[in-house]
């Protein structure tokens, strides 16, 4: 259905061995099942890697000491490169590592090194985002406003930290975090990519044709109540001229919410069956593709499931856009 630039699956296909090169991680990585071939655990560490990829001279630094060290790095160091990417972690370490794996994968596809990046991960923020994402499972209502100030302030602190650390572009590989993207990106001095804009742009460039006569191109979105209530996917898609199709109330109550509950109870077979139903219910409404805007539902279906050919993982689009930005900025640096 799509050309090679937008064909996606819910899992990163055959990612190369994952590695970190000169990464700053703000807090301990925790609370997750492993997804990639390596999991990094540290506590406020700054590590410089050699060609072997092993972290060297890692040690703990207080925030102010770390900031002083970052500012003192030589002009040729990673943290001062013009294409350094700043990454604010998502609802879990696994989702953040999954995005980093995509970053490596899409860089390696053209036989290039992964761009330099700085990762900021905070378990306290992870918990807040997680509870915001699944809050509606119990209450059947969405209540983001009561945590908006705290989460927004936390994310802004992470953004400021990454800017100070030398990032030249910010990304958030997290769906629910984008509910606060406007607040967090306000006043940012560097590009701050939006996952919804990245997906909508790629879909627009794919020049899709309507599946039903007399209608526009329709894109379905499957996500938690909190993400759908935030409305950023709908807004970005509609800005590009797409019709957005969302699950109806019955589908949310009897399919999507039970899917996530099944995952929480580690009932993978039940979750797969329910997710397949949710996707099919959108496909019968003549959508060209279904965006899976949920960290929880990523990787539920096996790689060979034919339904995946109709699905989009937004983090693929964000990773591709990030790599494109990094390469462009690297070229600008090399010509100056």
N, C-alpha and C positions, 0 to 999 in steps of 0.2 A: 504493500500500500504506500509506504513512504520510500523515498530514496535513501541511499546509504547514510546520509548525514543526519537523519532523524529517526531511523529505525532503532527501536529501543527494546529492552527487556527489563524486568523488575530486578534483575541481579546483574552485577558487573560481570561480563563474560570473560572467563579465563584470565583474570588479572595477573600480571606478573608479580613475583614476590614483592611484598610491600616493604618499604623502607622509609626512614625519616632522615633527612639530612639537615642538620642545624635547626632544630625545632625548639621553640620555647613553649612549654606546657604549663599553664598557670596553676592547675590543681591536680590532685590525684585522679587518674583515670580509673573508673570503677563502675559497678552495677551494669554488667552487660554480658551477653553471650558472645564468644569470639566469632567474627565474620571473616576477617582477612587472615593471611598467613602469619601475621605477627601482631602482637598487642604490646603497646608501649605503656609501662607504668612508671610514673615518677611523681615527685612532689616539688612543685616550683623549681624546675631545673632548667638550666641552660647548657646544652651540650653541643660541642663542635665535632662533626664527624670527619674521619679520614676517608681515604678512598675505599677502605674496606667496609665502610658503612657503620662501624661501631662508634658509639658515643664516647667522647673523650673528655676527661677532666670535668665530669658532671658534679655539680654540687648545689646545695640549696642557697638561695639568695632572698633576703627580704625584698619587698617591692621596690623601695627606694634604691637599694644597692643594685638590683637588677636593672632599673632604669638608667642608673649612672653607667653601668657596664655597657648597656645597649648604645648609649650615646657616644661612648668612647671607642666603639668599634672602628676599624680602619675603613677608608672609603671603598676598599675592594671587598669588604666582608659581605656575607649574605644579607644581613639586615640593612644594608645600605644600597642594595641593588634596586634598580629602577622598576623591576618587574616582580618584586616580592609581594606575595599574596598573604593577607591576614584572614584567618579563619576563626569565626566564633562557633564553638561547639554546639551541638544540638541536644536533643532530649536524652541521648545516651552516647556513651563512648563508641559503641558499635556503629551508630549512624555517622558519627564524625569520621571514624576510620574507613567506613565504606566510601565516603566521599573522597577521602585522600587516596584510596585505591583507584577510584575513577580518575582522579587527577593524574596519577601515575600512568594509568592505562591509556588515556587519550593523548598524553604526551608521548608515550612510547610508540603509539601507532605510526607516527611519522619519524620514528627513530631519533627523537629528541629527548634530552634530559627533562625530568620534571622541574617546573619552575620552583624557585625558592619560596618557602612559605613559613608562616608563623602560626601556631595553633594555640588558642586560648580555651581551655576547658575547665569548667567549674561545676563540681557535683551539686552544689547548692542551687545553681541556676538550672542544671539538668532536672532536678526534682521539681522545681517550680514549673518548668515548661512541660514536663511529663504530666503533672496533675492538671495543668491547664488544658492539655490535649485530650485527656480522657475523663475530665470532670463530668461531662454530660452522660457518661455511661450509667451513673447512679442517679443523677437528678433529672435526666432527660431534658435539661435546659442548659444553655450556655451562659456562663458567667465569667467573662474575661475582665470586666471593668474593675472588679474588686482587687485584682492583682496587677492591673495595668501599670500603675505608678512604680511599684517595686521592680517588676520585670523590665520595664522600659529603662529605669535608672541603672539596673544591673547590666543590661546590654550596652548602654551608652558607656559605662565604665570599661567594658570589654573592648569596645570600639576605640576608646581613647588609649587604652593600653597598647593595642595593636598599632595604632598610628605612631605612638611613641617608640614602639619596638622597630619601626622601620617599614611597616607595610605600606604599599602604594595602591592597594585595592583591597576592599573588604568583601567577604562573602559569608553567608550564614547557611550551611547545609542542614536546614531544619525548617519544616513546613510551618509549625505553629509560631516560630520566632518572627515570621514575616507578618504576623498580626500587628507587630510593633515596628515594622521596617521604617515607616514614615517618621515616627518619633526618633528612632535610633539614628537614621541617616541624616536627619536635619542638622545642617551646619557642618557636615563631614567635609573635610578638605580634599578627600580622594574619592575615586569611584567606589560606589557601594552597590554591587550587582543585586538584582532582585530575581529570585527564582521564577516568579510568574512571568516577568518580562522576557526572560531567556527562553522559556517554553513557548510563549506566544510568538516570539520572533522567529523561532525555528519552524513552527507550524505555518506561519505566514509565508516563509521562504519556500516551504514544500509545495505551495500552490495546489492545495487539495481541492477536489471537486465535490460538490454536494452529492450525497447518496440518495437523496429523495428530491424528485422534481418539484420546483417551486419553493424550495427552502434554501437557506444558506448553509455553509459548512458548519456542522455541529460537532462540538467537543464535549465529551462527558467528563465529569469530575467525581471521583470517589474519595472521600476523606471523612474525618471525624466531624461531629457537629461543630466543634470549636473552630476548626479550619474553614469549614464551609460558612460559618457565621461571620468570620473575619472578612470573607468575600474577596480576597486579593486575587485569587485565580480567576474568578468571574470577571473582575474589573479589567485585568490585563488582557484576557482573551477577548472580551467585548471591545476593548480599545483597538484591537486588530481586526475587528469585523466578524468575529465568530459568534455563533449562537452557542450558549452554554446550557448543557443539560445536566441537572443534578438529580440525585436519588429523591424519590418522593418520600413522604413521611412514613409510609408503610415499609418501604425498603430500608430506610434508616433504622426503624424500630425492630424489624424482623430479620434483617440480613446484615447490615453493616455493624451495628452495635453488637449483635451476637458473634460476628466474626472476630472482633477484638476481644470479646469476653472469652471466646474459645482459645484464642492465642494466650490470654492471661492464664488459662487453665491448662496450657500446653496440649491442647487438643488440635494438633496440626491437621488431621484429616477433616475434622469438622470445619475448621477455619478455611481450608482449601475449597471445600464444597460450597460453603456460604459465599466466599469471595467470587467463585465462578458464577454463582447465581447473580450476584450484584453486578458483575461486569456484563453478563448477558442481558440483564434487564435494561441496561443503558444502550447496548448494541442494537436491541430491537427497536429502539427509538431513533434509529438512523444516524448514530454518531459515527464520525470518521475514526475517532480514537478516544480512549479512556485514560485520563490522567489519574494515576494512583498517588494522591497527595497525602500519604500517611506513612510515617516511619514504621508503624506497627505492621502495616500490610505489605511492606516490601519483602520480597523473598519468600512469600507464602507459597506461590505456585512454582512447580518445578520448571526448570529451564526449557524443557521440551513441550510445555503446555501450549497448544495452538492459540489460546486466548492471549498469550503474551505478545503476539504479533500485533494485536490491536491496542496494546497498553503502552503508556509512557511513564517512565520514571523521571520526574522533574529534575532530580539531582544529576542525571546524565546531561541534561541541557545546561545546568548551572556549571558543571565541570567543563564541558566543551567551551562555554563562553569564557570561563576563567582562563583556560589554556590559550584561547584566541587572544584575550586581553594581554596575557603575560608575554606572548610572542610578539605582539604588536609593540608593547612597551620596551621589550628587549631590543627590537630593531631600532626604535627611536633612540635609545641610549647609545647603541653602537654607531649611530650616524652622527652623534653630537660630539 
